[in-house]
Amino acid sequence: MRDDVLATLNELIEACRDGEAGFKTCAEDIRDVQLKQPFLNLADGCNDAAQELSVLLVSRGGNPERRHSLGGSLHRRWIDIKSSLMGKDDEAIMKECERGEDMALKSYRRALEKDLPLDVRAVVERQYQGVIQNYELMKNLRNRAHLSMS
């Protein structure tokens, strides 16, 4: 299997792991109890996506990444810092989660620009649609929180 395909799958696994950790961080930090479960569900979805990509990678002789990216770790630390400085403002937390999903969208777009085998492309395209849905959900939750605070 081509090294670039294996590297692309590992990059996406890393993005999924970052998303899972980021959504868990948001679920821990957010005050609105009704928003905790949606964030945990999103974290579970990221874990499922990482597992699916890992199966593809292993089937091609690769070794899945088990770590988070430096950028994702820094982003989560920023969420924690911002939360503590702003008193865990729910809208600010959601903005940061939305920013994290924006990073995931970019990772998937970069992957889809590459020459991927058809079966890999099908999984990546389907997961990309899920990331778009997550991003839209984040925007809707943030907007709803903003309106309820107004």
C-alpha positions in Angstrom: 0.0 0.0 0.0 1.2 3.5 -0.8 2.8 5.3 2.1 0.8 8.5 1.3 -2.5 6.6 1.8 -1.3 5.2 5.1 -0.1 8.6 6.2 -3.5 10.2 5.2 -5.4 7.6 7.2 -3.2 8.2 10.2 -3.8 11.9 9.9 -7.5 11.4 9.9 -7.3 9.0 12.9 -5.4 11.7 14.7 -8.0 14.3 13.9 -10.7 11.9 15.1 -8.8 11.3 18.4 -8.5 15.1 18.8 -12.2 15.5 18.2 -13.1 12.8 20.7 -10.9 14.4 23.4 -12.1 17.9 22.5 -15.8 17.0 22.8 -15.1 15.2 26.1 -13.4 18.4 27.4 -16.3 20.5 26.3 -18.8 18.1 28.0 -16.8 18.4 31.2 -16.5 22.2 31.1 -20.0 23.1 29.9 -22.5 24.2 32.6 -25.7 23.5 30.7 -26.5 20.0 31.7 -28.7 19.5 28.6 -25.6 20.0 26.4 -23.3 17.5 28.1 -24.8 14.4 26.5 -24.7 15.9 22.9 -21.0 16.5 23.4 -20.5 13.0 24.8 -22.4 11.6 21.8 -20.2 13.6 19.4 -17.1 12.2 21.2 -18.4 8.7 20.8 -18.9 9.4 17.1 -15.3 10.5 16.7 -14.2 7.4 18.4 -16.2 5.2 16.0 -14.8 7.1 13.1 -11.2 6.5 14.4 -11.9 2.8 14.8 -13.3 2.5 11.3 -10.2 4.3 9.8 -8.0 2.1 12.0 -9.5 -1.0 10.5 -8.8 0.3 7.0 -5.2 1.2 7.9 -4.5 -2.2 9.5 -6.0 -4.0 6.6 -3.4 -2.2 4.4 -0.5 -3.1 6.7 -0.3 0.2 8.6 -0.2 1.0 12.3 -2.9 3.3 13.7 -1.8 6.4 15.6 -2.7 6.2 19.3 -1.8 9.8 20.1 -3.4 13.2 19.8 -1.9 15.9 17.7 0.1 18.7 19.3 -2.4 21.2 17.8 -5.4 19.3 19.2 -3.7 19.1 22.7 -3.0 22.8 22.6 -6.6 23.5 21.5 -8.0 21.5 24.5 -5.6 23.4 26.8 -6.9 26.6 25.4 -10.5 25.5 26.0 -9.6 24.8 29.7 -7.7 28.1 30.1 -10.5 30.1 28.4 -13.1 28.3 30.5 -11.3 29.1 33.7 -10.7 32.8 32.8 -14.3 33.3 31.6 -16.0 31.3 34.3 -16.8 28.4 32.0 -18.9 30.5 29.7 -20.9 27.9 27.7 -21.0 30.0 24.5 -17.2 30.4 24.6 -16.7 26.7 25.1 -19.0 25.9 22.2 -17.1 28.4 20.0 -13.9 26.5 20.8 -15.5 23.2 20.0 -16.8 24.6 16.7 -13.2 25.8 16.0 -12.0 22.2 16.7 -14.5 20.9 14.1 -13.3 23.4 11.7 -9.8 21.9 12.0 -11.4 18.4 11.4 -13.1 19.7 8.3 -9.8 21.0 6.9 -8.1 17.6 7.6 -10.9 15.8 5.7 -10.8 18.2 2.8 -7.0 17.8 2.5 -7.5 14.0 2.5 -10.2 14.2 -0.2 -7.8 16.2 -2.4 -5.6 13.2 -2.6 -5.7 10.2 -4.9 -7.2 7.6 -2.5 -8.3 4.1 -3.3 -12.0 3.9 -4.0 -12.9 2.0 -0.8 -10.9 4.5 1.3 -12.4 7.5 -0.5 -15.9 6.2 0.2 -15.2 6.0 3.9 -13.5 9.4 4.0 -16.3 11.0 2.1 -19.0 9.5 4.4 -17.1 10.6 7.5 -16.5 14.1 6.0 -20.3 14.4 5.7 -20.5 13.5 9.4 -18.0 16.2 10.3 -20.0 18.7 8.4 -23.1 17.6 10.4 -21.1 17.9 13.7 -20.0 21.4 12.6 -23.5 22.5 11.8 -24.7 21.0 15.1 -22.0 23.0 17.0 -23.1 26.2 15.3 -26.8 25.5 16.1 -26.0 24.7 19.8 -23.9 27.8 20.1 -26.6 30.0 18.5 -29.3 28.5 20.8 -27.1 29.1 23.8 -26.5 32.7 22.7 -30.2 33.3 22.3 -31.0 31.9 25.7 -28.4 34.1 27.3 -29.7 37.2 25.6 
